[in-house]
Amino acid sequence: QEMFGRAVSQLREAIFLEPKDASLYRQMGDVYSQMGSFEEAIFQYKKALKIKRDLAEAHYGMAVCYNKLGSVADEIRAYKKALAIEPDMVAALASLGNAYFGQQKYDAAIEQYRLAVRIRPDDGAIRYNLGAAYSNKEEYRQAVIEYRKAVEIEPEMGGAHNGLVFAYYKLEKYDLAAKHIKIAEELGVEIDEDLLEAIEDKLQ
């Protein structure tokens, strides 16, 4: 907290000297966001945007705060504004995908994740989320493709191995499901008991 206090003090001094510098208000918003003072952070981001309307980082910062405050509609709106300015902002694309995923809007989530991996193909977390979205749509072959890419990038990503267990089960590839059960359990991931029993029954 002392470090944050110093940062706020230094930024206030800088703003006193340069009151029309939008980036300073954006930085102040970032500090308050890191402190968990999300309402104050939003207030600072809005100040930045009054000076410079096309500051994508301020819209993104606001979206993160709205996420923490549970205001999904405002969160999505802010991500869209950031992306209207910077279409290749991977963090905003992935986070917008997550927001849609949370609303069970899987087609919309997939669209954002695919845009994100086109820019950053070696991001295991986005590949995993894309696989999960396909799995929730019952498009298990596509889910397998993305989960496999995720574990190629991050071999110890237990969640992706767990996702492969379920997807392979649904595709009736029980040997492959069993292979990933072993890996997932070695990584400390708990597999659903009913799923384990169902796969064991199929292998007998």
C-alpha positions in Angstrom: 0.0 0.0 0.0 2.9 2.3 0.7 4.2 1.8 -2.8 0.8 2.6 -4.2 0.6 5.7 -2.0 3.9 7.0 -3.4 2.7 6.4 -7.0 -0.5 8.3 -6.4 1.4 11.2 -4.8 3.9 11.3 -7.7 1.1 11.2 -10.3 -0.8 14.0 -8.5 2.3 16.2 -8.7 2.8 15.3 -12.3 -0.9 16.2 -13.1 -0.5 19.5 -11.3 2.3 20.3 -13.7 0.7 18.8 -16.8 -3.1 18.9 -16.3 -3.8 18.2 -19.9 -1.7 15.0 -20.2 -4.3 12.2 -20.6 -1.7 9.5 -20.0 -1.1 10.7 -16.4 -4.8 10.2 -15.6 -4.7 6.8 -17.3 -1.7 5.8 -15.1 -3.6 7.1 -12.1 -6.5 4.8 -13.1 -4.1 1.9 -13.4 -2.7 2.5 -9.9 -6.2 2.7 -8.3 -7.2 -0.4 -10.2 -4.2 -2.3 -8.8 -5.2 -1.1 -5.3 -8.7 -2.5 -5.8 -10.3 1.0 -5.8 -12.2 0.3 -9.0 -14.7 3.2 -8.8 -11.9 5.7 -8.3 -10.0 4.0 -11.1 -13.0 4.4 -13.5 -13.2 8.1 -12.5 -9.6 8.6 -13.4 -9.9 6.8 -16.7 -12.9 9.0 -17.6 -10.8 12.0 -16.9 -8.2 10.7 -19.3 -10.8 10.1 -22.0 -12.2 13.6 -21.6 -8.8 14.8 -22.7 -8.1 12.1 -25.3 -11.1 10.1 -26.5 -9.1 7.6 -28.5 -7.0 6.3 -25.6 -7.5 2.6 -26.0 -5.7 1.7 -22.8 -8.1 3.8 -20.7 -11.2 2.1 -22.2 -9.4 -1.3 -21.5 -8.7 -0.3 -18.0 -12.3 0.7 -17.4 -13.4 -2.7 -18.8 -11.2 -4.5 -16.3 -12.7 -2.4 -13.5 -16.3 -3.1 -14.6 -15.4 -6.8 -14.7 -14.3 -6.6 -11.0 -17.5 -4.7 -10.2 -19.6 -7.3 -11.9 -21.0 -4.8 -14.5 -20.9 -7.0 -17.5 -22.7 -4.8 -20.0 -20.4 -1.9 -19.2 -17.4 -4.2 -19.4 -18.3 -5.4 -22.9 -19.0 -1.9 -24.0 -15.6 -0.7 -22.8 -13.7 -3.6 -24.5 -15.5 -2.8 -27.7 -14.5 0.9 -27.5 -10.9 -0.1 -26.9 -10.9 -2.5 -29.9 -12.6 0.1 -32.1 -9.4 2.2 -31.6 -6.9 -0.7 -31.4 -8.3 -3.8 -33.2 -5.2 -5.8 -32.5 -5.2 -5.4 -28.7 -4.9 -9.1 -27.8 -5.7 -8.5 -24.1 -9.0 -6.8 -25.0 -9.9 -9.5 -27.6 -9.3 -12.3 -25.1 -11.0 -10.5 -22.3 -14.1 -9.7 -24.4 -14.1 -13.4 -25.4 -14.1 -14.3 -21.7 -17.0 -11.8 -21.0 -19.1 -13.5 -23.8 -18.1 -16.9 -22.5 -19.4 -16.0 -19.0 -22.7 -15.1 -20.6 -22.7 -18.4 -22.4 -22.5 -16.6 -25.8 -20.1 -19.1 -27.1 -20.2 -18.1 -30.8 -19.3 -14.5 -29.9 -16.6 -15.8 -27.5 -15.1 -18.0 -30.3 -15.0 -15.1 -32.7 -13.0 -13.0 -30.3 -10.6 -15.8 -29.3 -10.0 -16.6 -32.9 -9.1 -13.0 -33.6 -6.7 -13.1 -30.6 -4.9 -16.3 -31.6 -4.5 -15.0 -35.2 -2.3 -12.3 -33.7 -0.8 -14.4 -30.9 -0.9 -18.1 -32.0 1.3 -19.3 -29.2 -0.9 -18.2 -26.3 -1.8 -21.4 -24.5 -4.4 -19.7 -22.2 -6.4 -18.3 -25.2 -6.1 -21.7 -27.0 -7.5 -23.4 -23.9 -10.4 -20.9 -23.7 -11.2 -21.4 -27.3 -11.2 -25.2 -26.8 -13.6 -24.8 -23.8 -16.0 -22.6 -25.9 -16.0 -25.3 -28.7 -16.6 -28.0 -26.0 -19.6 -26.1 -24.6 -21.0 -25.9 -28.1 -20.5 -29.7 -28.4 -18.0 -29.2 -31.2 -15.6 -31.7 -29.7 -13.3 -32.2 -32.7 -12.6 -28.4 -32.8 -12.2 -28.5 -29.0 -9.6 -31.3 -29.3 -7.6 -29.3 -31.9 -7.5 -26.2 -29.6 -6.8 -28.2 -26.4 -4.0 -30.0 -28.1 -2.4 -26.8 -29.3 -2.7 -25.5 -25.7 -0.8 -28.4 -24.3 1.8 -28.2 -27.1 2.5 -24.7 -25.9 2.1 -25.4 -22.2 2.5 -29.1 -21.6 1.7 -28.8 -17.9 -1.7 -27.0 -18.4 -3.8 -29.4 -16.4 -7.1 -27.8 -17.4 -6.4 -28.5 -21.1 -5.6 -32.1 -20.4 -8.9 -32.3 -18.4 -10.7 -30.8 -21.4 -9.2 -33.4 -23.7 -10.4 -36.2 -21.3 -14.0 -35.0 -21.8 -13.8 -34.2 -25.5 -12.2 -37.6 -26.3 -14.8 -39.3 -24.2 -17.5 -37.6 -26.2 -15.8 -38.6 -29.4 -15.6 -42.2 -28.1 -11.8 -42.1 -28.2 -11.6 -43.8 -24.8 -7.9 -44.8 -24.9 -6.9 -41.2 -25.6 -9.2 -40.0 -22.8 -7.4 -42.4 -20.5 -4.0 -41.2 -21.6 -5.0 -37.6 -20.6 -6.6 -38.7 -17.3 -3.1 -40.0 -16.3 -1.4 -36.7 -17.3 -4.1 -34.5 -15.7 -3.9 -36.5 -12.4 -0.1 -36.3 -12.4 -0.5 -32.5 -12.7 -2.9 -32.5 -9.7 -6.1 -32.0 -11.6 -9.2 -33.8 -10.2 -11.2 -35.5 -12.9 -15.0 -35.7 -12.4 -15.8 -39.1 -10.7 -18.7 -39.8 -13.0 -16.6 -39.2 -16.1 -13.8 -41.5 -14.7 -16.3 -44.3 -14.1 -17.9 -43.9 -17.6 -14.5 -44.1 -19.3 -13.4 -47.1 -17.2 -16.6 -48.9 -18.1 -16.0 -48.3 -21.8 -12.4 -49.6 -21.5 -13.4 -52.9 -19.9 
